[in-house]
Amino acid sequence: MNSVLTSHLRFLSIVGILTLAYLAKGIVLPIVAACIMFLLTKPLIKILQRIHIPCFLSSFIIVITVFCAISAATSYFVQSYFGVILLKYLHSPKEIPLKKPSLKKPLTRLGHTKLAEEHEWIRSLERPKTVAGIATAAAEGDRSENAEYIYGKKKLRELDRRLRYLDSVLKEAQVIDQTTLSGSKVCFGSTVTVETENGETKKWTIVGEGEADHNEGSISWKSPVALGLMGKNLGDIVIIRRPAGEIELEVVDLHFAGKHYLQS
């Protein structure tokens, strides 16, 4: 009888633990169930054998008794402070950090064209003209008091610095055509309209590094405001943390290359 009873209990225990695992959607409660079954099964078998209860009925009584004990234990566990904290940690959805856009060196097509034209103008026209002016001023004599020579050297340094910067921006740039953009999310190249917590409306076009112009209403994609807005939908409220302090913005409209997002 002992071997038959044990086989019945093993089968019913496996079924019970798997059922509990499905209902609990975790491993904590099934482990608790297995431990309680292990502790209670042998003593109950001995008790039931002494009073000569049929095998199948003994299995049924043991399973019911064990599950009652499990229910009582888990109920106490869940209601306890430790249980609430642990189950909240195990079953609460994990906060997934928002992925930043997979951009490396993006430029709008218009911005890329302007920067490339500026680079060519400096390289082929303005720099040679400045070099020629320095040579002319140097031929006039004492360079230490020659204002045109000193100014020319300073201007040449500025032009070379600008050329190096444009080289770094244009090299391996990721050119994005704004006319091909669509959707309902704020992204690089889009023009987003927001409303501040004071009811003030602002409109920005998110562009690449080196082409942002505050006077034209464009901001760099690396700015805190742009990074906070990209990926957001209409109606979303975003808190932007800036060096000047926090600002709350609500996304109220979206355009791509002058077209409303519903028409793109």
Secondary structure as the mmCIF struct_conf table of DSSP 4:
data_model
#
loop_
_struct_conf.conf_type_id
_struct_conf.id
_struct_conf.beg_label_comp_id
_struct_conf.beg_label_asym_id
_struct_conf.beg_label_seq_id
_struct_conf.end_label_comp_id
_struct_conf.end_label_asym_id
_struct_conf.end_label_seq_id
HELX_RH_AL_P HELX_RH_AL_P1 ASN A 2 ALA A 24
TURN_TY1_P TURN_TY1_P1 LYS A 25 LYS A 25
BEND BEND1 GLY A 26 ILE A 27
HELX_RH_AL_P HELX_RH_AL_P2 VAL A 28 ARG A 50
TURN_TY1_P TURN_TY1_P2 ILE A 51 HIS A 52
HELX_RH_AL_P HELX_RH_AL_P3 CYS A 55 GLN A 79
BEND BEND2 SER A 80 SER A 80
HELX_RH_AL_P HELX_RH_AL_P4 TYR A 81 HIS A 91
BEND BEND3 SER A 92 SER A 92
HELX_LH_PP_P HELX_LH_PP_P1 PRO A 93 PRO A 101
BEND BEND4 LYS A 104 LYS A 105
STRN STRN1 PRO A 106 THR A 108
HELX_RH_AL_P HELX_RH_AL_P5 ARG A 109 TRP A 121
HELX_RH_PI_P HELX_RH_PI_P1 ILE A 122 GLU A 126
HELX_RH_AL_P HELX_RH_AL_P6 ARG A 127 ALA A 138
TURN_TY1_P TURN_TY1_P3 ALA A 139 GLU A 140
BEND BEND5 GLY A 141 GLY A 141
BEND BEND6 ARG A 143 ARG A 143
TURN_TY1_P TURN_TY1_P4 SER A 144 GLU A 145
HELX_RH_AL_P HELX_RH_AL_P7 ALA A 147 LEU A 170
TURN_TY1_P TURN_TY1_P5 LYS A 171 GLU A 172
STRN STRN2 GLN A 174 ILE A 176
HELX_RH_3T_P HELX_RH_3T_P1 GLN A 178 THR A 180
BEND BEND7 GLY A 183 SER A 184
STRN STRN3 LYS A 185 LYS A 185
TURN_TY1_P TURN_TY1_P6 PHE A 188 GLY A 189
STRN STRN4 SER A 190 THR A 196
TURN_TY1_P TURN_TY1_P7 GLU A 197 ASN A 198
BEND BEND8 GLY A 199 GLY A 199
STRN STRN5 THR A 201 VAL A 207
TURN_TY1_P TURN_TY1_P8 GLU A 209 GLU A 211
HELX_RH_3T_P HELX_RH_3T_P2 HIS A 214 GLU A 216
TURN_TY1_P TURN_TY1_P9 GLY A 217 GLY A 217
STRN STRN6 SER A 218 SER A 220
TURN_TY1_P TURN_TY1_P10 TRP A 221 LYS A 222
BEND BEND9 SER A 223 SER A 223
HELX_RH_AL_P HELX_RH_AL_P8 PRO A 224 LEU A 229
TURN_TY1_P TURN_TY1_P11 MET A 230 GLY A 231
HELX_LH_PP_P HELX_LH_PP_P2 LYS A 232 LYS A 232
STRN STRN7 ASN A 233 ASN A 233
TURN_TY1_P TURN_TY1_P12 LEU A 234 GLY A 235
STRN STRN8 ILE A 237 ARG A 242
TURN_TY1_P TURN_TY1_P13 PRO A 243 ALA A 244
STRN STRN9 GLY A 245 PHE A 256
TURN_TY1_P TURN_TY1_P14 ALA A 257 GLY A 258
STRN STRN10 LYS A 259 HIS A 260
TURN_TY1_P TURN_TY1_P15 TYR A 261 GLN A 263
#
